[in-house]
């Protein structure tokens, strides 16, 4: 029995070494991928780009997006948005992962926004103009509402028809009147 027990320990060690050795190339292969491929893989895992990459990686990823993904998904929009955010942050993101100092969600000025913090003033974008607010209050931003240009054209067309009708009515009334004998 003792011989069998001593023979199984090296066998288990060899098997453990083989398992570790078999998993090491897959990790090395993942680290050896070009950064544009890691960007596309990041999007493919859940439909968003969760990690931060260099702007050059995003540009290369936009060039290498497969045609079917380009046509039938929003991957190019997601990559373009991530590129914009990377450029806004100064392009200092690490080559393949989240920035540990900001948890991967920094906004470029050293602060980390919370998930619900989407206030335009905090993002550094100008507020909406009075014209934009008025359009938003009209409720014309949803897909089932009438577009503003169509409403304007309908109003203009109605005004032209009313004025043409008024001119025609005025002309008929004037034609019905007998001429003034004193004039």
TIVEXTOR-836604 format. One record per residue: chain; x, y, z of N, C-alpha, C in turn. Coordinates in pm, whole numbers. Layout:
BEGIN
('A',(X,Y,Z),(X,Y,Z),(X,Y,Z))
...
end
This chain:
BEGIN
('A',(79,-120,0),(0,0,0),(84,127,0))
('A',(194,121,73),(280,239,80),(337,276,-55))
('A',(370,180,-133),(427,206,-264),(323,273,-354))
('A',(203,230,-346),(95,286,-427),(69,432,-388))
('A',(73,460,-258),(48,596,-211),(159,689,-258))
('A',(282,645,-253),(393,728,-297),(394,745,-448))
('A',(339,652,-520),(335,662,-666),(225,757,-711))
('A',(119,772,-635),(10,860,-675),(41,1007,-652))
('A',(124,1039,-557),(157,1180,-530),(229,1241,-650))
('A',(332,1176,-706),(394,1236,-825),(298,1239,-944))
('A',(213,1138,-953),(117,1137,-1062),(20,1255,-1052))
('A',(-26,1284,-932),(-115,1400,-910),(-40,1529,-940))
('A',(85,1539,-901),(164,1659,-927),(183,1678,-1077))
('A',(207,1571,-1150),(223,1580,-1295),(92,1624,-1360))
('A',(-20,1566,-1317),(-150,1605,-1371),(-182,1752,-1341))
('A',(-152,1797,-1220),(-174,1938,-1185),(-88,2029,-1273))
('A',(35,1986,-1297),(124,2065,-1384),(71,2072,-1526))
('A',(16,1961,-1576),(-41,1961,-1710),(-163,2053,-1720))
('A',(-247,2050,-1618),(-365,2136,-1618),(-323,2283,-1615))
('A',(-228,2318,-1532),(-180,2456,-1526),(-111,2495,-1655))
('A',(-37,2403,-1711),(32,2432,-1837),(-66,2450,-1951))
('A',(-174,2377,-1950),(-274,2390,-2056),(-350,2521,-2046))
('A',(-369,2573,-1926),(-442,2699,-1911),(-352,2819,-1935))
('A',(-223,2806,-1917),(-132,2919,-1935),(-129,2970,-2078))
('A',(-126,2886,-2182),(-125,2941,-2317),(-250,3021,-2351))
('A',(-366,2981,-2298),(-487,3058,-2329),(-481,3196,-2265))
('A',(-422,3206,-2147),(-407,3337,-2085),(-305,3419,-2161))
('A',(-198,3355,-2206),(-97,3426,-2282),(-153,3468,-2417))
('A',(-237,3383,-2475),(-297,3419,-2604),(-390,3538,-2588))
('A',(-462,3544,-2477),(-551,3658,-2454),(-471,3785,-2436))
('A',(-357,3776,-2368),(-275,3895,-2348),(-204,3933,-2477))
('A',(-184,3838,-2569),(-116,3865,-2694),(-206,3919,-2803))
('A',(-336,3932,-2777),(-428,3984,-2877),(-398,4132,-2902))
('A',(-419,4177,-3024),(-406,4321,-3048),(-514,4397,-2970))
('A',(-486,4520,-2938),(-579,4596,-2854),(-713,4617,-2922))
('A',(-715,4631,-3055),(-844,4651,-3123),(-932,4528,-3108))
('A',(-871,4411,-3105),(-948,4289,-3088),(-1002,4278,-2945))
('A',(-926,4327,-2848),(-975,4327,-2710),(-1093,4422,-2695))
('A',(-1091,4536,-2769),(-1204,4630,-2765),(-1329,4561,-2819))
('A',(-1318,4493,-2931),(-1433,4425,-2991),(-1481,4313,-2899))
('A',(-1387,4237,-2840),(-1425,4131,-2747),(-1496,4187,-2624))
('A',(-1449,4304,-2578),(-1511,4369,-2463),(-1656,4404,-2495))
('A',(-1682,4454,-2616),(-1818,4486,-2655),(-1901,4359,-2671))
('A',(-1840,4253,-2726),(-1914,4130,-2753),(-1962,4060,-2626))
('A',(-1892,4079,-2513),(-1933,4004,-2394),(-2064,4053,-2335))
('A',(-2098,4184,-2348),(-2227,4229,-2293),(-2287,4349,-2368))
('A',(-2232,4385,-2482),(-2289,4494,-2560),(-2242,4632,-2519))
('A',(-2150,4641,-2424),(-2092,4769,-2384),(-1942,4752,-2372))
('A',(-1873,4864,-2378),(-1727,4862,-2359),(-1703,4905,-2216))
('A',(-1665,4809,-2133),(-1652,4833,-1990),(-1513,4882,-1949))
('A',(-1411,4843,-2023),(-1274,4880,-1987),(-1232,5003,-2066))
('A',(-1119,5059,-2027),(-1065,5174,-2097),(-944,5132,-2178))
('A',(-933,5186,-2298),(-823,5156,-2387),(-767,5286,-2441))
('A',(-656,5277,-2509),(-595,5395,-2572),(-681,5435,-2692))
('A',(-681,5565,-2726),(-760,5609,-2842),(-721,5537,-2971))
('A',(-594,5503,-2987),(-551,5431,-3107),(-618,5294,-3117))
('A',(-641,5231,-3004),(-709,5100,-3004),(-852,5114,-3054))
('A',(-921,5220,-3011),(-1058,5241,-3057),(-1061,5269,-3208))
('A',(-964,5349,-3256),(-961,5380,-3398),(-936,5254,-3481))
('A',(-842,5171,-3434),(-815,5046,-3504),(-936,4953,-3499))
('A',(-1004,4951,-3385),(-1122,4865,-3372),(-1230,4909,-3471))
('A',(-1247,5040,-3489),(-1346,5088,-3585),(-1312,5041,-3727))
('A',(-1182,5031,-3758),(-1142,4986,-3891),(-1160,4836,-3908))
('A',(-1152,4760,-3799),(-1155,4615,-3807),(-1289,4553,-3768))
('A',(-1393,4632,-3745),(-1523,4575,-3706),(-1574,4489,-3821))
('A',(-1614,4366,-3793),(-1669,4281,-3900),(-1795,4343,-3960))
('A',(-1815,4315,-4088),(-1924,4379,-4161),(-2061,4346,-4102))
('A',(-2081,4221,-4058),(-2212,4187,-4003),(-2239,4260,-3873))
('A',(-2138,4278,-3789),(-2157,4356,-3666),(-2181,4503,-3699))
('A',(-2111,4554,-3799),(-2128,4694,-3838),(-2271,4718,-3887))
('A',(-2327,4621,-3963),(-2459,4641,-4022),(-2574,4614,-3926))
('A',(-2556,4520,-3833),(-2670,4474,-3754),(-2658,4501,-3605))
('A',(-2565,4583,-3564),(-2553,4615,-3422),(-2508,4759,-3406))
('A',(-2494,4799,-3282),(-2450,4936,-3253),(-2305,4940,-3208))
('A',(-2225,4843,-3252),(-2086,4837,-3207),(-2008,4961,-3248))
('A',(-2030,5013,-3368),(-1954,5131,-3411),(-1991,5252,-3327))
('A',(-2119,5263,-3290),(-2159,5373,-3203),(-2095,5361,-3065))
('A',(-2092,5238,-3012),(-2033,5216,-2880),(-1883,5246,-2882))
('A',(-1815,5205,-2987),(-1671,5230,-2996),(-1645,5379,-3014))
('A',(-1726,5445,-3097),(-1708,5589,-3117),(-1732,5666,-2987))
('A',(-1832,5624,-2910),(-1857,5689,-2781),(-1741,5667,-2685))
('A',(-1690,5545,-2681),(-1575,5517,-2594),(-1453,5596,-2638))
('A',(-1435,5612,-2770),(-1324,5693,-2821),(-1340,5838,-2778))
('A',(-1461,5892,-2789),(-1486,6030,-2745),(-1454,6047,-2597))
('A',(-1501,5952,-2517),(-1476,5961,-2373),(-1328,5949,-2343))
('A',(-1258,5867,-2418),(-1115,5851,-2398),(-1041,5979,-2435))
('A',(-1082,6041,-2545),(-1018,6166,-2586),(-1050,6279,-2488))
('A',(-1173,6279,-2438),(-1213,6380,-2341),(-1132,6365,-2212))
('A',(-1099,6239,-2177),(-1022,6213,-2056),(-874,6237,-2079))
('A',(-835,6271,-2200),(-695,6300,-2226),(-619,6183,-2284))
('A',(-686,6072,-2309),(-621,5957,-2370),(-517,5892,-2283))
('A',(-532,5903,-2151),(-432,5846,-2060),(-473,5711,-2008))
('A',(-574,5648,-2068),(-620,5519,-2018),(-515,5413,-2043))
('A',(-513,5313,-1957),(-419,5203,-1972),(-455,5124,-2095))
('A',(-359,5050,-2146),(-378,4979,-2272),(-480,4869,-2267))
('A',(-515,4811,-2153),(-605,4699,-2161),(-698,4685,-2045))
('A',(-701,4775,-1953),(-790,4753,-1840),(-835,4882,-1779))
('A',(-902,4867,-1668),(-952,4983,-1596),(-838,5052,-1525))
('A',(-851,5180,-1510),(-754,5257,-1437),(-779,5233,-1289))
('A',(-683,5177,-1215),(-710,5144,-1076),(-734,5266,-988))
('A',(-681,5380,-1025),(-699,5498,-940),(-841,5551,-948))
('A',(-911,5527,-1059),(-1047,5578,-1072),(-1149,5467,-1081))
('A',(-1107,5344,-1072),(-1202,5234,-1083),(-1250,5215,-1225))
('A',(-1184,5279,-1322),(-1222,5261,-1462),(-1337,5349,-1504))
('A',(-1384,5436,-1417),(-1499,5518,-1454),(-1470,5666,-1440))
('A',(-1347,5704,-1440),(-1313,5845,-1426),(-1361,5926,-1543))
('A',(-1382,6056,-1519),(-1429,6141,-1627),(-1321,6237,-1675))
('A',(-1198,6211,-1637),(-1089,6289,-1692),(-1042,6401,-1605))
('A',(-1119,6440,-1504),(-1076,6551,-1420),(-1040,6504,-1280))
('A',(-1018,6374,-1263),(-976,6322,-1134),(-1091,6285,-1043))
('A',(-1214,6309,-1085),(-1328,6273,-1003),(-1396,6153,-1064))
('A',(-1467,6081,-982),(-1538,5963,-1028),(-1687,5990,-1015))
('A',(-1759,5999,-1129),(-1902,6026,-1120),(-1977,5905,-1069))
('A',(-2085,5930,-997),(-2169,5819,-953),(-2256,5774,-1070))
('A',(-2322,5661,-1053),(-2400,5604,-1163),(-2515,5695,-1203))
('A',(-2579,5763,-1111),(-2692,5848,-1144),(-2655,5992,-1169))
('A',(-2527,6025,-1168),(-2483,6162,-1179),(-2464,6198,-1325))
('A',(-2571,6238,-1391),(-2562,6275,-1532),(-2602,6420,-1552))
('A',(-2587,6502,-1452),(-2620,6643,-1462),(-2530,6708,-1566))
('A',(-2590,6787,-1655),(-2514,6847,-1764),(-2407,6942,-1712))
('A',(-2434,7012,-1603),(-2334,7105,-1551),(-2211,7030,-1502))
('A',(-2231,6913,-1441),(-2119,6835,-1392),(-2042,6771,-1507))
('A',(-2105,6750,-1620),(-2037,6690,-1733),(-1959,6794,-1813))
('A',(-1977,6920,-1784),(-1904,7024,-1855),(-1967,7060,-1989))
('A',(-2092,7022,-2012),(-2159,7058,-2136),(-2254,7173,-2108))
('A',(-2276,7259,-2206),(-2365,7373,-2183),(-2508,7326,-2164))
('A',(-2585,7407,-2093),(-2726,7376,-2071),(-2805,7390,-2199))
('A',(-2928,7342,-2197),(-3012,7350,-2316),(-3059,7494,-2336))
('A',(-3072,7534,-2460),(-3118,7669,-2493),(-3268,7678,-2468))
('A',(-3320,7800,-2455),(-3465,7816,-2438),(-3543,7755,-2555))
('A',(-3490,7766,-2675),(-3556,7707,-2792),(-3564,7556,-2778))
('A',(-3454,7492,-2736),(-3451,7346,-2719),(-3546,7302,-2608))
('A',(-3549,7380,-2498),(-3642,7347,-2388),(-3786,7356,-2433))
('A',(-3818,7460,-2516),(-3955,7476,-2565),(-3994,7358,-2654))
('A',(-3902,7314,-2740),(-3930,7199,-2825),(-3949,7073,-2743))
('A',(-3868,7057,-2639),(-3882,6939,-2553),(-4015,6942,-2479))
('A',(-4060,7061,-2439),(-4187,7072,-2369),(-4306,7046,-2460))
('A',(-4289,7066,-2591),(-4397,7037,-2685),(-4422,6888,-2696))
('A',(-4326,6809,-2656),(-4342,6665,-2663),(-4319,6611,-2802))
('A',(-4233,6676,-2880),(-4209,6631,-3016),(-4082,6548,-3029))
('A',(-4030,6501,-2918),(-3907,6424,-2925),(-3931,6274,-2930))
('A',(-4055,6230,-2910),(-4080,6086,-2917),(-4112,6046,-3060))
('A',(-4106,5918,-3086),(-4124,5869,-3223),(-4267,5875,-3270))
('A',(-4364,5885,-3180),(-4503,5887,-3222),(-4560,6028,-3233))
('A',(-4479,6131,-3219),(-4528,6269,-3228),(-4502,6325,-3368))
('A',(-4572,6432,-3400),(-4553,6497,-3530),(-4426,6581,-3526))
('A',(-4349,6578,-3631),(-4227,6660,-3632),(-4260,6808,-3649))
('A',(-4180,6891,-3587),(-4200,7036,-3591),(-4203,7091,-3734))
('A',(-4111,7055,-3823),(-4118,7111,-3959),(-4250,7079,-4030))
('A',(-4306,6963,-4005),(-4434,6928,-4066),(-4545,7018,-4013))
('A',(-4543,7047,-3883),(-4643,7136,-3825),(-4630,7278,-3881))
('A',(-4508,7325,-3898),(-4484,7460,-3952),(-4534,7467,-4096))
('A',(-4502,7366,-4176),(-4548,7366,-4315),(-4700,7358,-4324))
('A',(-4761,7281,-4238),(-4908,7273,-4238),(-4969,7409,-4204))
('A',(-4913,7477,-4107),(-4962,7609,-4071),(-4944,7710,-4182))
('A',(-4828,7707,-4248),(-4801,7798,-4359),(-4895,7769,-4476))
('A',(-4917,7641,-4505),(-5008,7605,-4613),(-5150,7650,-4585))
('A',(-5194,7636,-4461),(-5328,7681,-4423),(-5341,7833,-4437))
('A',(-5239,7904,-4396),(-5242,8051,-4408),(-5248,8094,-4555))
('A',(-5173,8027,-4642),(-5176,8061,-4785),(-5313,8031,-4847))
('A',(-5372,7918,-4810),(-5505,7885,-4862),(-5610,7985,-4816))
('A',(-5603,8026,-4691),(-5699,8124,-4640),(-5683,8259,-4710))
('A',(-5560,8300,-4733),(-5540,8429,-4800),(-5587,8422,-4946))
('A',(-5561,8308,-5013),(-5607,8293,-5152),(-5760,8291,-5155))
('A',(-5823,8224,-5059),(-5969,8223,-5053),(-6025,8362,-5026))
('A',(-5959,8438,-4941),(-6005,8574,-4912),(-5993,8665,-5033))
('A',(-5884,8650,-5109),(-5869,8732,-5230),(-5974,8696,-5335))
('A',(-6004,8567,-5349),(-6106,8525,-5446),(-6243,8576,-5405))
('A',(-6274,8570,-5276),(-6403,8620,-5227),(-6413,8771,-5248))
('A',(-6306,8842,-5222),(-6306,8988,-5242),(-6329,9022,-5389))
('A',(-6267,8948,-5478),(-6281,8973,-5621),(-6426,8948,-5666))
('A',(-6489,8842,-5616),(-6628,8813,-5653),(-6724,8919,-5599))
('A',(-6700,8959,-5474),(-6787,9062,-5418),(-6773,9193,-5495))
('A',(-6659,9224,-5537),(-6637,9347,-5613),(-6701,9338,-5751))
('A',(-6700,9220,-5810),(-6761,9202,-5941),(-6914,9210,-5931))
('A',(-6975,9176,-5823),(-7120,9180,-5806),(-7174,9323,-5788))
('A',(-7094,9406,-5730),(-7140,9543,-5706),(-7160,9616,-5838))
('A',(-7274,9689,-5846),(-7289,9770,-5969),(-7189,9887,-5968))
('A',(-7144,9925,-6082),(-7049,10036,-6086),(-7113,10167,-6034))
('A',(-7036,10245,-5972),(-7081,10371,-5914),(-7101,10471,-6027))
('A',(-7227,10523,-6048),(-7251,10615,-6159),(-7186,10752,-6139))
('A',(-7160,10789,-6019),(-7104,10921,-5996),(-6956,10925,-6021))
('A',(-6897,10812,-6027),(-6752,10813,-6043),(-6709,10809,-6184))
end
